[in-house]
Amino acid sequence: MPTTATAKSDRLQGKIAVVMGGGSSNPEGGLSNGQAVAIAFARAGATVVVVDIKREAAQVTVDIIEREGGIAFAMAADVSKAPDVENVIRTAVEKYGRIDILHNNVGIEYMGDVVDTPEADWDRVHDVNIKSVFLACKYAVPEMEKAGGGTIINISSTASLKFSDVPYIAYNSSKAALNHMTQIIARQYAPKQIRCNAILPGMMDTPHIRTLYKDLPADKFKEVMAGRDAKCPMGRQGTCWDVANAAVFLASEDASYINGVLLKVDGASSI
Ligand SMILES: NC(=O)c1ccc[n+]([C@@H]2O[C@H](COP(=O)([O-])OP(=O)(O)OC[C@H]3O[C@@H](n4cnc5c(N)ncnc54)[C@H](O)[C@@H]3O)[C@@H](O)[C@H]2O)c1
C-alpha cells in the first residue's frame, strides 16, 4: 500500500522550519520530496520558510500551504552561495525569532563515472549537494544554539551507500560526504541540544525522476517506471509522503533522542 499523505496534527505546533529546496523542478508533475516535506511540516503546525532557487517555485508550495490554512513564506536563494544562505537564515530569524527545524532537501545529479565526469560538473554537484548543507548549518547552528536547541534533517540517498547500475560518481560521493557531515554535526552539537539526522531515500517516484525520462515514448516510459517498481522488494518505488512522514517524525519530539541517524526510507531496497 502506498503511504498516504501526512495528516494534520500538532506534532510541530509553533515550530519554525526552513526547507531548502521546497519547490519542485517539475511543478506540473505532482509533488516533489521538498514540497511534500514543507506541506507536511505545515500540516503538523509549523510555520515554514520555503526556499528555492526560483522564488516562483517556492511560492507554488506556499500557496498550497496557505490554501490549507497553514503559514508559510517564500524566499529565493541559491543554496550553494553563502550570501544567499546567510540572507535566508537572517530573514527567518528576523521574521519569526528563531529556527527550530532546518531541512536540507536540495540535491542534483550528473550522470557519469570517474573518467567521464567533467571537473566543472563534479564541482557543481558538490557545491549544490554538500557545500549547501555546510553553509546552511554554518548560519543556522549559531541561531539554534542561541534558542537552546534545534533539529537538522539532511536529505541524502541510498546511492551514498553502494554502487548502482547507473554511474553517478559526483552524486554518490557528495551524498556519502553528507552522511558523514550529518553524524559529525550530531555528535559535536549534541550537548547544545541540536540534533542532526539524515534521510536516505531509495528509488522514489517523484516529478524529478519522471522528468529524467520525459522524452521517452509513452510505452517505453511505462516500462522504465515499471522496471523501477520491480527493482524494489516491496514492489513499488517510494513516494514523496514516505520522505515527508519520516521528516515530520525526525523533526518532532517523538525523535528527541534520535541523533546522528542515517534513516533509510527505501523499503529494504539497499539490503
Ligand atoms: N527521487 C528520488 O528517487 C530520490 C532518491 C534519493 C534521494 N533523492 C533526493 O531527494 C532530494 C530532491 O528531491 P525532490 O523531489 O525534492 O527534487 P526536485 O529536484 O524536484 O526538488 C529540488 C528543488 O531544489 C531546487 N534547487 C535546485 N538547485 C538549487 C539551488 N542551487 N538552490 C536552491 N534550490 C535549488 C529545485 O529548483 C527544486 O525545486 C535530493 O536531495 C535528491 O538527491 C531523491
The ligand as an SDF file (V2000), in Angstrom:
LIG
                    3D

 44 48  0  0  0  0  0  0  0  0999 V2000
   13.6650   10.9890   -6.3900 N   0  0  0  0  0  0  0  0  0  0  0  0
   14.4870   10.0290   -5.9980 C   0  0  0  0  0  0  0  0  0  0  0  0
   14.4520    8.8850   -6.4720 O   0  0  0  0  0  0  0  0  0  0  0  0
   15.4920   10.3560   -4.9160 C   0  0  0  0  0  0  0  0  0  0  0  0
   16.2000    9.2950   -4.3590 C   0  0  0  0  0  0  0  0  0  0  0  0
   17.1300    9.5700   -3.3610 C   0  0  0  0  0  0  0  0  0  0  0  0
   17.3360   10.8690   -2.9480 C   0  0  0  0  0  0  0  0  0  0  0  0
   16.6430   11.8860   -3.5140 N   0  0  0  0  0  0  0  0  0  0  0  0
   16.9370   13.2410   -3.0240 C   0  0  0  0  0  0  0  0  0  0  0  0
   15.7600   13.9890   -2.8190 O   0  0  0  0  0  0  0  0  0  0  0  0
   16.0790   15.3820   -2.9680 C   0  0  0  0  0  0  0  0  0  0  0  0
   15.2540   16.0990   -4.0170 C   0  0  0  0  0  0  0  0  0  0  0  0
   14.0620   15.5660   -4.2320 O   0  0  0  0  0  0  0  0  0  0  0  0
   12.9270   16.4370   -4.9100 P   0  0  0  0  0  0  0  0  0  0  0  0
   11.8900   15.5280   -5.4140 O   0  0  0  0  0  0  0  0  0  0  0  0
   12.5050   17.4900   -3.9740 O   0  0  0  0  0  0  0  0  0  0  0  0
   13.7040   17.0430   -6.2080 O   0  0  0  0  0  0  0  0  0  0  0  0
   13.4520   18.3280   -7.0210 P   0  0  0  0  0  0  0  0  0  0  0  0
   14.6160   18.4230   -7.9260 O   0  0  0  0  0  0  0  0  0  0  0  0
   12.0860   18.3330   -7.6400 O   0  0  0  0  0  0  0  0  0  0  0  0
   13.4450   19.4830   -5.9460 O   0  0  0  0  0  0  0  0  0  0  0  0
   14.5730   20.1010   -5.5160 C   0  0  0  0  0  0  0  0  0  0  0  0
   14.2930   21.5980   -5.5110 C   0  0  0  0  0  0  0  0  0  0  0  0
   15.5480   22.1990   -5.2610 O   0  0  0  0  0  0  0  0  0  0  0  0
   15.6620   23.3360   -6.1030 C   0  0  0  0  0  0  0  0  0  0  0  0
   17.0680   23.6460   -6.3220 N   0  0  0  0  0  0  0  0  0  0  0  0
   17.9320   23.0700   -7.1920 C   0  0  0  0  0  0  0  0  0  0  0  0
   19.1350   23.6580   -7.1070 N   0  0  0  0  0  0  0  0  0  0  0  0
   19.0270   24.6280   -6.1570 C   0  0  0  0  0  0  0  0  0  0  0  0
   19.9290   25.5890   -5.6210 C   0  0  0  0  0  0  0  0  0  0  0  0
   21.1970   25.6680   -6.0380 N   0  0  0  0  0  0  0  0  0  0  0  0
   19.4720   26.4290   -4.6710 N   0  0  0  0  0  0  0  0  0  0  0  0
   18.1860   26.3670   -4.2400 C   0  0  0  0  0  0  0  0  0  0  0  0
   17.2830   25.4760   -4.7030 N   0  0  0  0  0  0  0  0  0  0  0  0
   17.7080   24.6240   -5.6600 C   0  0  0  0  0  0  0  0  0  0  0  0
   14.9340   22.9690   -7.3860 C   0  0  0  0  0  0  0  0  0  0  0  0
   14.5210   24.1390   -8.0730 O   0  0  0  0  0  0  0  0  0  0  0  0
   13.7820   22.1360   -6.8720 C   0  0  0  0  0  0  0  0  0  0  0  0
   12.6200   22.9190   -6.6800 O   0  0  0  0  0  0  0  0  0  0  0  0
   17.5080   15.4620   -3.4460 C   0  0  0  0  0  0  0  0  0  0  0  0
   18.3760   15.7470   -2.3780 O   0  0  0  0  0  0  0  0  0  0  0  0
   17.7300   14.0730   -4.0170 C   0  0  0  0  0  0  0  0  0  0  0  0
   19.0910   13.7450   -4.0520 O   0  0  0  0  0  0  0  0  0  0  0  0
   15.7240   11.6620   -4.4820 C   0  0  0  0  0  0  0  0  0  0  0  0
  1  2  1  0
  2  3  2  0
  2  4  1  0
  4  5  1  0
  4 44  2  0
  5  6  2  0
  6  7  1  0
  7  8  2  0
  8  9  1  0
  8 44  1  0
  9 10  1  0
  9 42  1  0
 10 11  1  0
 11 12  1  0
 11 40  1  0
 12 13  1  0
 13 14  1  0
 14 15  2  0
 14 16  1  0
 14 17  1  0
 17 18  1  0
 18 19  2  0
 18 20  1  0
 18 21  1  0
 21 22  1  0
 22 23  1  0
 23 24  1  0
 23 38  1  0
 24 25  1  0
 25 26  1  0
 25 36  1  0
 26 27  1  0
 26 35  1  0
 27 28  2  0
 28 29  1  0
 29 30  1  0
 29 35  2  0
 30 31  1  0
 30 32  2  0
 32 33  1  0
 33 34  2  0
 34 35  1  0
 36 37  1  0
 36 38  1  0
 38 39  1  0
 40 41  1  0
 40 42  1  0
 42 43  1  0
M  CHG  2   8   1  16  -1
M  END
$$$$
